[in-house]
Amino acid sequence: MKLKHKIEFYLFFFLGKLFTSFGYGILKKSSNFLAFLFFRILKIRRKVVSKNLSIAFPNLTLEELNQLSYKTYKNSALTFLELFYYYGKKEELLSIINVENINLLHKNIKKQNGLILLTGHLGNWELGAVVAGAKMNKPLNVLVKKQKNSYVAKWLTKFREQLNNKEILLGLSIREIYKTIKSNGAVGIVGDQRAQKKDGIKVNFFAKTTYTFHGTANIALKTQCPVLVVFCTREKNGTYNCHVRELDYSKFNGTHEEKIVQFNQMYMSYLEETIKKYPEQWFWMHNIWKY
């Protein structure tokens, strides 16, 4: 297994460097090639993408649906290749990402009550997380899922921590998150994964039911720390805008469980609103409406 993981990593690394060693213009052309390969030839997750987009945008014609599907593959390829392109390029990374409403970051850090930055698989969430800590002058503790391949995991850790952020592994996370918030630290969480139906929180997403995890809402409600929703979307010239807005749960009514539902619904509504502006930039390969 170790040999297999090593081979996978070197192939992953070789292809990434091959496609990103000749400037950003070639990188964009490479993303077109990868989109053609995975969408037209291999057809990986194509049925899931088509199903999801037809649910979210029922008024699209078949031709429009196929065009948007292809664009989502191109954007996913760009997101992947940009990790290699910007690895170690700290100054360039900081220069290409603009944070709108950056005053919200600084204002909430000054509250001395910790901070949760809640994002989704939109634009390039990895680049946004790397830069967020530097932009608010406070390291971001990023919640991540453990990778099966330890070589890929080490590479991703170096990428994520190149501007002094820190990973928190899922599974060992709850105590670490509480500890970070109580010490006025900042935690970054990707919140748009689908939960199991039996223990998930039911919400509406593009007028259809899906299920979300309760963890982030539970932590926020118990600690009363501020929560900012941040989506880092790609512009045509390759730069990024990070859209920041507050998820204000202070006026939620009802039981603790009812407040969790309101919290998750507000987050998913913010996500939906942003996806409608940048539909090709969300990760539609995720089977968000499985149940």
C-alpha positions in Angstrom: 0.0 0.0 0.0 2.9 2.4 0.8 4.4 1.8 -2.6 1.1 2.4 -4.3 0.6 5.6 -2.4 4.1 6.7 -3.3 3.5 6.0 -7.0 0.1 7.8 -6.9 1.8 10.8 -5.2 4.6 11.1 -7.8 2.1 10.8 -10.6 -0.1 13.5 -8.9 3.0 15.7 -8.4 4.4 15.2 -11.9 1.2 16.0 -13.7 0.5 19.0 -11.5 4.0 20.5 -12.1 3.8 19.6 -15.8 0.6 21.6 -16.3 1.7 24.6 -14.2 5.4 25.1 -15.1 4.8 27.4 -18.1 2.8 30.3 -16.6 -0.8 30.9 -15.8 -1.9 31.2 -19.5 -0.8 27.6 -20.1 -2.4 26.5 -16.9 -5.7 27.8 -18.1 -5.3 25.9 -21.4 -4.3 22.8 -19.4 -7.6 23.1 -17.4 -9.4 23.0 -20.8 -7.6 19.8 -21.7 -8.4 18.2 -18.3 -12.0 19.2 -18.6 -12.3 17.7 -22.1 -10.6 14.5 -20.8 -12.8 14.0 -17.7 -16.1 15.4 -19.1 -16.0 14.2 -22.8 -13.8 11.1 -22.7 -13.8 9.5 -19.2 -17.2 11.0 -18.2 -16.3 10.9 -14.5 -19.3 12.0 -12.3 -21.0 13.4 -15.4 -24.4 12.0 -14.5 -24.2 13.4 -11.0 -23.2 16.8 -12.3 -26.0 16.8 -14.9 -28.6 15.7 -12.4 -27.5 18.4 -9.8 -27.5 21.2 -12.4 -30.9 20.2 -13.8 -32.3 20.4 -10.2 -30.7 23.7 -9.4 -31.4 25.3 -12.8 -34.5 23.6 -14.2 -35.1 26.2 -16.9 -31.8 25.5 -18.7 -32.1 23.9 -22.1 -30.1 20.7 -22.7 -27.5 22.6 -24.7 -27.1 25.2 -21.9 -26.9 22.4 -19.3 -24.1 20.7 -21.2 -22.2 24.0 -21.6 -22.5 24.8 -17.9 -21.5 21.2 -17.0 -18.3 21.5 -19.1 -17.5 24.8 -17.4 -17.8 23.2 -14.0 -15.2 20.6 -15.0 -12.9 23.4 -16.3 -13.2 25.3 -13.0 -12.6 22.2 -10.9 -9.4 21.5 -13.0 -8.3 25.1 -12.5 -8.8 24.8 -8.7 -6.7 21.7 -8.7 -3.9 23.1 -10.9 -3.7 26.4 -8.9 -2.6 24.5 -5.9 0.6 23.6 -7.7 1.0 26.9 -9.4 0.8 28.9 -6.2 2.7 26.5 -4.0 5.4 28.6 -2.3 4.4 31.8 -4.1 3.4 33.7 -0.9 3.6 37.3 -2.2 1.8 36.4 -5.5 -0.9 34.6 -3.5 -1.5 37.6 -1.3 -1.6 40.0 -4.3 -4.2 38.1 -6.3 -6.8 37.8 -3.6 -9.0 40.7 -2.6 -11.1 40.5 0.5 -14.3 42.5 0.4 -15.6 43.8 3.7 -12.2 43.0 5.3 -13.3 45.3 8.1 -15.7 42.5 9.2 -12.7 40.2 9.8 -10.9 42.8 11.9 -14.0 43.9 13.8 -14.9 40.4 14.9 -11.3 39.4 15.8 -11.3 42.4 18.2 -14.3 41.0 20.1 -11.8 38.5 21.7 -14.3 35.7 21.5 -12.9 33.5 18.8 -14.1 33.4 15.2 -15.5 30.8 12.8 -15.0 31.4 9.0 -17.5 29.2 7.2 -17.0 28.5 3.5 -17.9 26.0 0.8 -16.6 24.2 -2.2 -16.9 27.3 -4.3 -14.2 29.1 -6.4 -10.9 28.1 -4.8 -11.6 27.5 -1.1 -8.0 26.3 -0.5 -6.4 29.5 -1.7 -8.9 31.5 0.2 -8.1 29.7 3.4 -4.4 30.0 2.9 -4.6 33.8 2.5 -7.4 34.5 5.1 -5.1 34.2 8.1 -2.6 36.6 6.6 -5.3 39.1 5.7 -6.6 39.3 9.2 -3.2 39.0 10.9 -4.2 35.9 12.8 -3.4 32.2 11.8 -6.4 30.3 10.6 -6.9 26.8 12.1 -8.4 24.9 9.1 -10.6 21.8 9.7 -9.5 19.1 7.1 -10.4 15.5 6.4 -7.6 13.0 6.7 -6.2 11.9 3.4 -5.8 8.1 2.7 -2.5 8.8 0.9 0.0 10.1 3.5 2.4 11.6 0.8 -0.5 13.7 -0.6 -1.5 14.6 2.9 2.0 15.9 3.7 2.1 18.0 0.5 -1.3 19.5 1.2 -0.4 20.3 4.8 2.7 22.2 3.5 0.5 24.1 1.1 -2.2 25.0 3.6 0.4 26.0 6.3 2.7 28.1 4.0 1.3 31.4 5.5 1.3 30.1 9.1 -2.1 28.5 9.2 -2.6 25.2 11.0 -4.6 22.0 10.1 -7.1 20.5 12.5 -7.8 16.9 11.5 -11.5 15.8 11.4 -12.2 13.2 14.1 -9.8 14.9 16.5 -11.4 18.2 16.0 -14.1 19.1 18.5 -11.8 19.6 21.5 -9.3 21.4 19.4 -11.9 23.7 17.9 -13.3 24.6 21.4 -9.8 25.2 22.7 -9.0 27.5 19.7 -12.1 29.6 20.1 -11.7 30.0 23.8 -8.2 31.3 23.2 -9.6 33.8 20.7 -8.3 31.9 17.7 -9.9 31.6 14.3 -11.2 28.4 12.8 -12.0 27.7 9.1 -14.6 25.2 8.2 -16.1 24.0 4.8 -19.7 23.5 5.6 -21.4 22.3 2.4 -20.8 18.5 2.7 -23.9 16.3 2.7 -24.7 14.5 6.0 -26.4 11.2 6.5 -30.2 11.4 6.5 -30.6 9.6 9.8 -28.7 12.2 11.8 -28.4 15.2 9.4 -30.1 18.6 9.7 -32.8 19.0 7.0 -32.5 22.2 5.0 -33.7 23.5 1.6 -31.1 24.0 -1.1 -32.4 25.2 -4.5 -35.9 24.4 -3.3 -35.0 20.7 -2.7 -34.3 19.0 0.6 -30.8 18.0 1.6 -29.1 17.1 4.9 -26.3 19.0 6.7 -24.0 18.5 9.7 -24.9 20.1 13.0 -21.3 20.5 14.3 -20.5 24.1 13.3 -23.9 25.5 14.4 -23.6 23.6 17.7 -20.2 25.0 18.5 -21.2 28.6 17.5 -24.3 28.5 19.6 -22.5 27.1 22.7 -19.5 29.4 22.5 -21.4 32.5 21.2 -18.4 33.2 18.9 -19.0 35.3 15.8 -19.4 33.5 12.5 -18.5 34.9 9.1 -19.4 33.3 5.8 -16.6 33.6 3.2 -16.7 32.6 -0.4 -13.6 33.1 -2.6 -14.7 33.3 -6.2 -12.5 33.4 -9.3 -12.5 36.4 -11.7 -11.9 36.1 -15.5 -8.3 37.4 -15.1 -7.4 34.7 -12.5 -7.6 37.0 -9.5 -10.0 36.3 -6.6 -12.6 38.1 -4.6 -13.4 36.9 -1.1 -17.0 37.8 -0.2 -17.5 38.2 3.5 -20.8 38.4 5.4 -21.9 37.9 8.9 -24.1 34.9 9.9 -25.9 36.6 12.7 -27.7 34.0 14.8 -28.3 36.3 17.8 -32.0 36.7 16.9 -32.8 33.0 16.4 -35.8 31.8 18.4 -36.7 28.3 19.8 -34.9 25.4 21.3 -31.2 24.8 20.7 -32.0 22.2 18.1 -34.4 24.6 16.3 -31.6 27.3 16.3 -29.2 24.8 14.6 -31.8 24.3 11.8 -32.0 28.1 11.4 -28.2 28.4 11.4 -27.7 25.8 8.7 -30.6 27.1 6.6 -29.1 30.6 6.7 -25.7 29.3 5.6 -27.1 27.2 2.8 -29.2 30.2 1.6 -26.1 32.3 1.5 -24.3 29.6 -0.4 -27.2 29.2 -2.9 -27.3 33.0 -3.4 -23.6 33.0 -4.3 -23.7 29.9 -6.5 -26.4 31.6 -8.6 -23.9 34.4 -9.4 -21.0 31.9 -10.1 -22.8 28.6 -11.1 -19.8 27.1 -12.8 -17.6 27.6 -9.7 -19.3 25.2 -7.2 -18.2 21.6 -6.9 -21.3 20.0 -8.6 -19.7 16.5 -8.6 -20.8 16.1 -5.0 -24.1 14.2 -4.7 -25.7 16.8 -2.5 -29.3 15.5 -3.1 -28.6 11.8 -2.5 -31.7 11.3 -0.3 
